[in-house]
């Protein structure tokens, strides 16, 4: 059977199988395929299926969780979410013993703390500091005077060197 430049899809079914039948025959007298026959001519492109394949199910979107609002306990959920600086300020105010009034803003509490140091120190603080640093101890004063007499003029020289070093 001659191939006249037609592809195997364009040939009739008996024409498309003719070269195969001739090649499969063991008969030496069988007709040989013409010289223009190629391997591509032996194969036909498959036609589309009459039954379409099942449509793919759309994939469900993955769940995403918002971890910014997750609290592990009801007690922690009641607390307002504060930046780290404000939490540190509140912690400092609590440790300093200032009233922990949650409704008052931090700036107001900080101004109250700073205003404690604008005037003279209260008597109780002065008494506590003199006790801590032994400022009212007569024995400590006598020891300091003895050290100054022993050092003598060397103390004045040291004070002059320190002043010259700072300048």
Beta strands, then each sheet from edge to edge (+ up, - down):
end
